[in-house]
Amino acid sequence: MLKETNLRMTRQRRVILEELRKMDGHPTADKIYAVVRKRLPKISLGTVYRNLEVLSVLGEIQKLELSGSQKRFDCISDFHYHIRCTCCDRVDDAPMGPLKDFENRINGETSFKVLGHRIEFVGLCPDCRENPTSPGLKKFIPPNHLHVEK
């Protein structure tokens, strides 16, 4: 895709992509910047943001715009769903494939031309479930629901 858009795989883009692929989870641009700076000390946060956007547009990575959290980035570019902890904002891949027929059904029942869809699952990660006294947990769950089944 780089050739089709006349964009080069610059050293900065290559390092950002390499470091993102080494990271666990779905890091924010700030976390990626902190890691990339170890290899490219003069790189700016703005340059990292711009290159993450370019890599996302090119389909090399996914940009995740989940509710209630910062943008995150995923080195797996294939379309898939995510689940976010409402307490600590941890993001994991959801263990299910895309609902392929979903968009076709919507296209047939609306005058919109559907371009895609996003489904965000929310819940509590194992760490937050294990710690019901977590300060962040109380703001998301009413007190009578704090005893969550494991």
C-alpha positions in Angstrom: 0.0 0.0 0.0 2.9 2.3 0.5 3.8 2.2 -3.2 0.2 2.9 -4.1 0.1 6.1 -2.0 3.6 7.2 -2.9 4.6 7.0 0.8 7.9 5.6 1.9 8.5 3.3 4.8 10.7 5.8 6.6 13.1 4.8 9.3 10.8 6.4 11.9 7.7 4.5 10.6 9.7 1.3 10.5 10.9 1.7 14.1 7.4 2.6 15.3 5.9 -0.5 13.6 8.7 -2.8 14.9 8.3 -1.6 18.5 4.5 -1.8 18.3 4.7 -5.4 17.1 6.9 -6.2 20.1 4.5 -4.8 22.7 1.8 -6.7 24.5 -1.7 -5.5 24.5 -3.0 -2.3 22.8 -0.7 0.6 23.8 -1.5 4.3 23.7 0.6 6.6 21.5 2.4 7.8 24.7 3.5 4.3 25.6 4.7 3.7 22.0 6.5 7.0 22.1 8.3 6.1 25.4 9.6 2.8 23.8 10.5 4.3 20.4 12.5 7.1 22.1 14.9 4.6 23.4 15.9 3.8 19.7 15.2 7.3 18.3 16.0 9.8 21.1 15.2 12.9 19.0 11.8 11.8 17.8 8.9 13.9 19.0 5.5 12.8 20.3 3.9 14.6 17.4 5.9 12.6 14.9 4.9 9.3 16.6 1.2 10.4 16.5 1.4 11.4 12.8 3.2 8.1 11.8 0.7 6.0 13.8 -2.1 7.7 11.9 -0.3 7.0 8.6 0.3 3.4 9.5 -3.4 3.1 10.4 -4.6 4.6 7.1 -2.3 2.3 5.2 -3.8 -0.7 7.0 -0.5 -1.7 8.7 -2.0 -1.3 12.1 -5.4 -0.7 13.7 -6.3 2.5 15.5 -8.7 1.8 18.3 -11.1 4.6 19.3 -12.8 3.0 22.2 -15.2 4.9 24.5 -13.8 6.2 27.8 -10.2 5.8 26.9 -7.3 7.2 24.9 -6.7 6.1 21.3 -4.9 2.8 21.3 -3.1 0.9 18.6 -3.1 -2.7 17.6 -0.4 -4.3 15.4 -3.0 -6.9 14.2 -4.4 -5.1 11.2 -7.1 -7.7 10.5 -10.6 -6.6 11.6 -11.5 -8.0 15.1 -13.3 -6.9 18.2 -12.0 -5.8 21.6 -13.1 -5.9 25.2 -12.3 -3.0 27.6 -12.2 -3.0 31.4 -14.3 -0.2 32.6 -12.2 0.0 35.8 -8.6 0.1 34.6 -9.0 0.6 30.8 -7.2 -2.6 29.9 -8.0 -3.7 26.4 -7.8 -7.2 25.1 -8.9 -8.9 21.8 -12.4 -10.3 22.1 -12.4 -14.1 21.4 -14.8 -14.1 18.4 -14.6 -13.4 14.7 -16.3 -10.5 12.9 -20.0 -10.7 12.3 -19.7 -10.8 8.5 -23.5 -10.8 7.7 -24.1 -7.9 10.1 -23.4 -5.1 7.7 -25.3 -6.7 4.9 -28.4 -6.9 7.1 -28.1 -3.2 8.1 -27.5 -2.2 4.4 -30.8 -3.9 3.5 -32.8 -2.1 6.2 -31.5 1.5 6.0 -30.9 4.1 3.3 -27.3 4.5 4.6 -24.4 3.0 2.8 -22.7 1.2 5.7 -18.9 1.5 5.5 -18.1 -0.6 8.6 -19.0 -1.2 12.2 -17.4 -1.2 15.6 -18.5 -3.3 18.5 -16.9 -2.7 21.9 -17.4 -5.1 24.7 -17.0 -3.8 28.2 -16.5 -5.5 31.5 -14.1 -6.1 34.3 -10.7 -7.6 33.7 -9.5 -10.5 36.0 -7.3 -8.2 38.1 -10.2 -5.7 38.8 -12.6 -8.6 39.5 -10.2 -10.0 42.0 -9.9 -6.7 43.8 -13.4 -5.4 44.6 -11.9 -2.6 46.7 -10.2 -1.1 43.8 -10.7 2.7 43.9 -11.6 2.9 40.2 -14.2 0.1 40.5 -16.7 2.0 42.7 -17.2 4.8 40.1 -18.4 2.3 37.5 -20.5 -0.2 39.5 -23.3 0.6 42.0 -22.4 -0.5 45.6 -25.0 -3.3 45.6 -23.3 -4.9 42.6 -19.7 -4.9 43.9 -19.7 -8.6 44.7 -19.1 -9.8 41.1 -19.2 -13.6 40.4 -15.9 -15.0 39.2 
